[in-house]
Amino acid sequence: MATKAAVKTATRHLNGVDRAGGELDSKVVLRVLAAVQRGDFSARMPSDWTGSAGKVAAALNAVIESNERLEHEIRRLNRHVGKEGQVKRAGIIHSGGAWASTLDAVNDLVEDLARPNTEIARVISAVANGDLSQTMALEIDGRPLQGQFLSTAKTVNTMVGQLNAFAGEVTRVAREVGTEGKLGGQAHVRGVGGVWKDLTDNVNLMAGNLTSQVRNIAEVTTAVQKGDLSKKITVDVRGEILELKQTINTMVDQLNAFANEVTRVAREVGTEGRLGGQAEVYGVGGVWKDLTDNVNIMAGNLTSQVRNIAEVTTAVQQGDLSKKITVDVRGEILELKQTINTMVDQLNAFAKEVTRVAREVGTDGKLGGQANVEGVAGIWKDLTDNVNTMASNLTDQVRGIARVVTAVANGNLRGKLTLEAKGEIAELADTINSMTATLAVFAQQVTTVAREVGAEGRLGGQANVPGAAGTWRDLTDNVNQLSATLTTQVRAIAEVATAVTKGDLTRTIRVDTKGEVTNLKDNINEMIRNLHDTTEKNTEQDWLKTNLTRFTRMLQGQRDLMTVSKMILSELAPVVHAEHGVFYGMVGANGRPAYLALQAGYAYKQRRNVPMEFVLGEGLIGQCALEKKRIVVRNVPKDYIKINSALGESVPANIIVLPVLFEGDVRAVIELASFEPFSATHIDFLDQLAESIGIVLNTIEANSRTEDLLKQSQSLATELQSQQDQLQRTNEELAEKARQLAEQNAEIEQRRLEVESAKVLVEDKAEQLALTSRYKSEFLANMSHELRTPLNSLLILAQELAANPDGNLLAKQIEYATIIRSSGTDLLKLINDILDLSKIESGTVALDISNWPLDELKPMLERTFRHVAEATKLAFQIDLRPGLPETIPTDPQRLQQILNNLLSNAFKFTEKGKVDFVAEMATAGWGPSNDTLNRASQVVAFRVIDTGIGIPFDKQQSIFESFAQADGSTSRKYGGTGLGLSICRELTRLLGGEIRLQSEPGVGSIFSVYLPLITPMHQRRHVPVDDVESRSGGVVEIAPEPVLVSAGSNGQWQAEPVSTASEGRRGEVTHSLLVVEDDPVQRQFITDLMAPTDTRTTAVATGDEALAVLRRERFDCVVLDLGLPGLSG
C-alpha cells in the first residue's frame, strides 16, 4: 500500500513538472474533448497546469462550463415549457457572442410559440363558454402570422364562424316555432358538412313535421268552430300525436251525427209538423248524451201535449164533449189545458140545454147547423134563433181554433186566432195566440243557438224566450246550459291546443267536465305531458348522440396515448360541466404489477398528499379499477380539494370516478370534479363514452404492437433470406466435404486402432489422476476446516478489539484490529472458495432443491449491492422482465452464490458507467451440446451486464479455470484468487444449466446464466450418520427451534442476532446456552463472550458429552461445531 502511494505521488510530481514546463499533454486534452463530444460536460482539464498549457486548460474548462450551463438552461426550458406548459425564459449564463445569441434565439422561439398558442387557447375557451363572437387575430404584437400558425388561425376562425351560424339558425327556428308560434321556419347554415349538416337537417325535419301536424289540427278545429263538420285530420303522424288525431276525428264525427239528428228532429217537429220524432246519436256519452236526451224529452213532451189538445179539439169538432185534456203539463200549456177543458164543460152543458144543436154540434160534429123548427114562435123561436146564433158563433170560433191548432200541429207557428168573440172565448183566443207566439219564439231561439253552436261554430250563444215559464222555461235553461257548458269546454280545449301549437307544453285543461268530455280532457292532458316528456328525452338523446359522435370522430386516427388522454380531458370537462379532472392510464411493464399512472390533467395541480400512481384497490382510483364500476361521490368535504383560478378558489360538490374498460379489462380511470351534481344524462353519456375510449385505447395499443411485430417480421424475413443464402452455400460445401470424407474414412479406420491402444493407457492414467484428485480434495476439505476453526476465533477476537467495549485501546490499535479482521475475512473467503471447489471436484456437493419465489430476488440483490453501487458511484438497475414464472425449481443458496459472485466481479472490474442485472425467459443462447437445456420446455436467463474493462476473446475460456485470471496484473490491481468463476461454472452445471460470456475489451462484459425450469438431476443427498439412538441408548429431546448459523452472501460466516434477556432483572438468568466445541480456545472465548449477558452457558468438548447434558436439561440454544472428533456434529 505504501509503495503504491509513493509511486502515485512521484507520478503526480513528474506530471506537475511537465505542466510547469508548459508542455501540453495531448492525451489528456483528447480524453476531455472525447468526453465533451459524447455529451459528458462533467469532464475538466487539470487545474494545476501552468504556463500556456494552464491557459489552454482554463479556456477549455470555461468552454465546457458554458456548454454545461447552456445545456442546463435548455433542459430547464424543456421541462417548464414542454412538460409543465409554463412560459419561461432562459437565464443569463455570463457569456457573450454566440452563447448569448443562442440563448436569445431560444427565448425568441419560446415567445413565438407561446403567442399563437395563447391566442388559440383564448378562442377555444370562449367557444367552450358559449361565446362564439371571438376569433383569432391574424396579427399578434404587430407581426402577422405565417405558415402553419396562419393556417391554424384561419381554420379556427372558420370553425367558430360555422358554429356561430349554426347556433343562430337553430335558435331562430326554435324561437319562431316554440315561442312565436310561426310555423314553417327552416334553418339555413351555409358551408357546413358532416355531423353539423346532419344536425341541421334533423332540426329542419322536426320543424317541418311539427308544422304539418299543428296546421292540420288548426284547420280541423277552425272548421268545427265555423260549423263545418266535414273536415278531418289527414296528416301522417305516429305515437301520441296519432292518438290526438284519432280523438279529434272521433269528436268531429260525433258532433256531426248529433247536429244531423237535432236538425232532423227540429225540421220534422217545427217545420213539417211530424210529431213523435226522436234524435238517435250512436256512441255518444257524457254531455253529448245528456243533450241528446234533453232534445228527445223536449220533442216527446211537445208531441204528447199537442196530440192531446188535438185529440180533445178533434173530439169537440166531432161532437164528442166527453173528452178532456189529460196530459201532464205546466205553465201556459197548463192554462191552455184548463181553458179547453172548461170550454168543453160549457159546451157540454149547453148541449144538455140544447140537445139537438148540442148533439149536432157536440156529438155529430155538424157545425153550422141551424135549428129549423117549423111552426114555432115566440120564445122558442128566440131560443132557436139564439141557439142558431150560438151555433153559428161557436162554429166560427171552433173552426178558428182548429185552424190555429192545426197550424201549430203542422209546425206553423205564424198563424193567429182572429175571432170576434167576447168573454171566455176571447180569453181562449188570447191564450192560444199567446201559446203560439211563445212556441214561435222558443223554436226561433233554439234554432238560432243550435245554428250558431252546431253549424257556425260560434260559441257563447244563449236562447232568450221572454215570458216563457214552466216546462218552456226549463227547456230554455237546459238549452242555454248546454250551450254554455259546451262553450266553456271547447274554449278551454282550444286555449290549451293553441298553447301546445306555440310550443308551450306546460298548459293543461282544467275545466270541470263529465263523461266522455272528461276522458277527452284527460287524454289531451296526458298527450301534452307525454309530448313534454318525449321532447325532453329527444333533446337529451340528441345531445348524448351528438357528443358521442363528436368524441368518436375526434379520437379516430389517434396513435399517441398521452395526446389522446389530454384531448379527452380538455374536450370532456366542458361538455359535462366539470371544472377539474385527471386521467390515469393502466401500466404493467418491466415485471411490475399493473398500476395506474397519471397521464393527463384538467386544471390539475400536483399536491404532496396525492400520488402520481395508484395500485389496484388504492384510493378511489384504484378501487374503481379493481371493481370496474363507476363511483360517484356527493357532498365532498371542504378540505378535500379546491378548484382555483386567477380570481379565486372553491370546493367542488361532486366527484365521479369512471373506469375505462375494454372486454372487461381496465385500460384507464377518469376522475372529474364539478361544482354542480352530475345529471343522469351526463352519467349515461360518460358510461357510453368510456366504452368508446376503451376501444380507442385498445386500438392504439394494438396498432403499436402491430407495428412492432411488423418490424420484427421484416427483420426476420431479411435474416431468413440471408440464412437461406448461407444454407445454399453450406450445402455446396457439404457436397465437397462428403467426397473428402469418403477419402478420410480409410485413414480414420487406421487411426482408430491406434486410438484404442492409447485409450487403455489413458484410462490407467485417468484412474490414477482421479485417485490423486480425491486425495487432494479430501485433504483440502479437512485442511480448510482445520484452518477455519482458529480463524473464526481470530475474527471474533479482532471484532471485539475493534469494537473496544472497554474504551481502553488507542486509535492505532483499533485500526490494527480492523485490519486483522479484514485480512482474516479475505482469508476465510479464500478458504470457503477452496472448500467449495474441492467439494465440487470430489463430487460431494449436495443440492437442496425447492421452488424458490423470484419476487425475493430483487430485494436480496438490492440489500447486497445497492450500497456498493452508491459507494462506487455506478448506476445499478435490476430488471425482472415480464413472462417470468412466480417460482423456479433450484437451490436458492447456490443460485445466490452464483449471482453474488458475478455481480461482485462486475462492480470490482467497473470503474465508471453502470452494472445491470436482467432476468428473463430465454429460447436460445446456450451451447448446442447441453441436452438438459435443449430438452427443457422453459429456460430462464440471468444476465449481469457491466461497462467494465472487458475480457479479450482469447482469455474468455481460461478465466473459468481454477486459479486463472485474464491478466496476471489483474490480481495485483483488483485482487482475487481466480476461483469464483470456476465455482460459478461448476455450480451452474450441477443446477442443470450453463454460463456464457460475451465481452469486448474497453466496452464491457455480459455473463449469462441459463437454468432449466425442471428439477436438476443432482438432488439433495443426505450424508449418512451414525445411529445416534443406538449409541446414546434413547431418543434425545433437544430445543424445538435451534438457531442456525449460515454462510452469508460474501462468504463470511454470519450468526443470526440473538436478543439478550433485557426483560429480566439484572443478574437473573433468563436463557441457557450449550456450547459443543473441541477447541478449548474457541470454547473458552464463547463462554467469556456470553458472560456479561443474562445467559447461563454450559460448554462441552465432544458429541457424547453434549448428548449426556441434553438428556439432563433443556437449552434455549446450541452452538455446535460440525467437525467434532468421534460423534460428528
ABEGO torsion letter per residue (X at the ends): XAAAAAAAAAAAAAAAAAAAAGBBBAAAAAAAAAAAAAGBAABBBBAABBEAAAAAAAAAAAAAAAAAAAAAAAAAAAAAAAAAGBBBBBBBAGBBEAAAAAAAAAAAAAAAAAAAAAAAAAAAAAAAAGBAABBBBABBGGBBBBEAAAAAAAAAAAAAAAAAAAAAAAAAAAAAAAAAGBBGBBBBBBGBBEAAAAAAAAAAAAAAAAAAAAAAAAAAAAAAAAGBAABBBABBBBEAAAAAAAAAAAAAAAAAAAAAAAAAAAAAAAAAGBBGBBBBBBGBBEAAAAAAAAAAAAAAAAAAAAAAAAAAAAAAAAGBAABBBABBBBEAAAAAAAAAAAAAAAAAAAAAABAAAAAAAAAAGBBGBBBBBBGBBEAAAAAAAAAAAAAAAAAAAAAAAAAAAAAAAAGBAABBBBBBBBEAAAAAAAAAAAAAAAAAAAAAAAAAAAAAAAAAGBBGBBBBBBGBBEAAAAAAAAAAAAAAAAAAAAAAAAAAAAAAAAGBAABBBABBBBEAAAAAAAAAAAAAAAAAAAAAAAAAAAAAAAAAAAAAAAABGBABAAAAAAAAAAAAAAAAGBABBBBBBBBBBGGBBBBBBBABBBGBBBBAABBABBBBGBEAAAAAAAAGBBBBBBGBBAAABBBBBAAEBBBBABBBBBBBBBGGBBABBBBBBBABBBBAAAAAAAAAAAAAAAAAAAAAAAAAAAAAAAAAAAAAAAAAAAAAAAAAAAAAAAAAAAAAAAAAAAAAAAAAAAAAAAAAAAAAAAAAAAAAAAAAAAAAAAAAAAAAAAAAAAAAAAAAAAAGAAGABBAAAAAAAAAAAAAAAAAAAAAAAAAAAAAAAAGABBBBBBBBBAAAAAAAAAAAAAAAAAAAGBBBBBBBBBGBBABBBBBAAAAAAAAAAAAAAAAAABABEBBBBBBBBBABGBBAABAAAAABABBBBBBBBBABAEBBAAAAAAAABBGBBABAAAAAAAEEAGAAAAAAAAAAAAAGBBBBBBBBBGAEBBBBBBBBABBBABBBBBBBBBBAAAAAGEBBBBBABBBBBBBBAAGBBBBBBBBBBAABBBGBBABBBBBBBABAAAAAAAAAAAAABABBBBBBABAAAAAAAAAABBBABBBBBABBBEBBX
